[in-house]
Amino acid sequence: AFRVPFVPFVPLIAISVNLYLIAQQSWASLGQLGLYLAVSVAAWFGWGYMHSIWGSPAGVSKRLAEEEQQSMYGTKGVVKAIMEGQEPAAPLLKHNVQQPSD
């Protein structure tokens, strides 16, 4: 694990120095910084969403198929089958799973 030397002192000194430096800036530069950070965060999350399984139609169907398979053949499905006195179903092999068509 990462450990910081002289913990509460070093972080408090670093925070204090940074707050002092920020307080020395003009309102215009702080506004520009805020605008830059807002645009950057929006771009970061937008890119992440568009490249996630939730951002594409094929990704949503794939995620739902995986959740369905997990409920049927995952730990919950096996425990449920045992509790009901049934023989648990063997999990499907990855190469036997049919991928959803787009």
N, C-alpha and C positions, 0 to 999 in steps of 0.2 A: 504494500500500500504506500501511496505517496504521503510523506509527512512534511509539514512546513515547520522550519525551526522557529522557536520562540512564539508559539501560537498564542495568543490573541494579539501580541504586540506587532509583529510584522504585518499581518493583514490590516490592522487598524491604522498603522502608519501609512501603508500603501493607499488605503481608501481616503485618508485625510489629505495626502499629497495630491491625489487625483481630483478630489473635490475642490481643493484650492486652485489647481490649474484650470478646471472647468469654470470656476467663478471668475477667473481673469479674462475670459473670452467675452467678446461683444455679443449682443442679442442677435445680430445678423448672422454671425458665424454659428451660433447655437441653433438658430432656425435652419440654416443650411445643413447642419449636421443632422437635425431631426428629420428633415425632408429626405436626405440621403439614406438614413437608416430605415425610414418608412418604405421607400421605394425598394431598397435592398431586401428587406424582410418580405415584402409582398412578392418580389421576383423569386426569392428562395422558396417560399411556400408554394407559389404557383407552379414552379418547375417541379417541385417534389410531388405535388398533387397530380400533375399531368403525367408523370412517370411512375405513378403508383398503381396498384391494382384497382383502386377506387376511381382513378381518373380516366380509365378506358373501359368501354363496354365489354370487351373480351375479358378484361381483368376482373370485373364484377362477377361474370358468370363463372370464371375459374375459381374465385374465392368462395362463391356459394357452393360450387361442386365440392371443393375441399372441405368446407364445413359440414356438408351432408355426409361425405365419406367419413369424416372424423366422428360424427354422431353415430353412424352405423357400425363402423369397424374400429373406432378408437377406444380409448380406455373406458369412456362412459358407456359405450355400447357393450363392451365385454362385461363390465360390472353389472349393467342392467340385465344382461342375459343370465348371468350367474345367479343374481338375486331372484329371477323368475324361474330358476330351476332348469334352464335350457342350456344346451351346449353352445358356447360362444362361437360365432362365425369366424372363419379364418380371414384375416385381412387380405385385401386384394393386393397383388403385386403391382408396383408402379407401372410396369410395361403393359399390364392388362387393363389398366384404367382407361376408359375411352375419354378423350379430351372433348370438351364441348365445342361444337362447330360454331364458327362466327357467322 
